[in-house]
Amino acid sequence: MARIGFIGLGNMGGGMAANLAKKGHDVRAFDLSADALARAETAGCLPVGSAVEAADGAEAIVTMLPAGRHVAEVYESLFGVVAPSAILIDCSTIDIETAKAVAVAAQGRGMAAVDAPVSGGIAAANAGTLTFMVGGSAEDFARAQPYLADMGKAVIHAGANGAGQAVKMCNNMLLGATMIATCEAFALAQKLGLDPQTFYDISSVSSGQSWSMTSYAPLPSVGPETPADHDYQGGFATALMLKDLRLAMAAAKDAGAQTPMGSKAAELYEAFAADGQGAVDFSGIIRTL
Ligand code: NAD
């Protein structure tokens, strides 16, 4: 079992740190929020007073922070503290440029670093069933893998540093677009007089099927239980979908890629969030159709 520093104990990080502690690791946990620290203590982690304290003497340092600027700031504070033998594992969803820059800075100091963003929301973080998409060298991936396996159901090497973030934004751009297309299809089906459950039964085993249709149907009482059955509460907040779409649009611009469907999804989620729906599950956009 290892000594692990865990920084960022919010909705996602809280459950992830708890799972590492459950597996028997010695988890030194830090967050700016006193409530988050208290929850981590209850979950079997040792709360500490700073990121530096969490990282000092750790074999692995896991970060789960809101955005690139938080990761860059925390990493900067850790350089000189983290032993060169330690591995830095950033599980936050951040821009590719920052992911690459912090990895290069860490490697320049002799440390290993990977980006390892996740798929799966708060429920998967709590249950230890996240999917990790990892960017880094084959050697660093092999070192990060056992820690990530203790928090997830799948750990997949995506390529060099930054590739984890690239997969994450392409995946979530696809998710945003398929969700809106699925919502449109249900809205049209109803206007054409179809029973939504019947449409689901057929489309979810036909060529229209996707995760948004089959596993996350955006209407109550249709398909498996989803946030639609709970008035679109819980699940994956519109504000987080919008964050990921903005990251994808910025990356597409930098790469000179044409993303007309992704751009439209970003535009529609911008409008939905601006209408005060940022906390609502992203499938709630069906209410606008
Ligand atoms: P959150 O806001 O609940 O948690 C972030 C935590 O980081 C907060 O507790 C905050 O106090 C802490 N923090 C911020 N700056 C800090 C610092 N300098 N030092 C220590 N702690 C600091 O966010 P979340 O929902 O847990 O998301 C975390 C990351 O995971 C984000 O990058 C998000 O995009 C990604 N993500 C979230 C979900 C989801 O469903 N919530 C799903 C996949 C990926």
Residues whose N, C-alpha, C, O or C-beta is under 5 A from the ligand:
A	BS01	NAD	I7 G8 L9 G10 N11 M12 G13 F30 D31 L32 S33 A36 M64 L65 P66 A67 H70 C91 S92 T93 V118 G120 G121 I122 G235
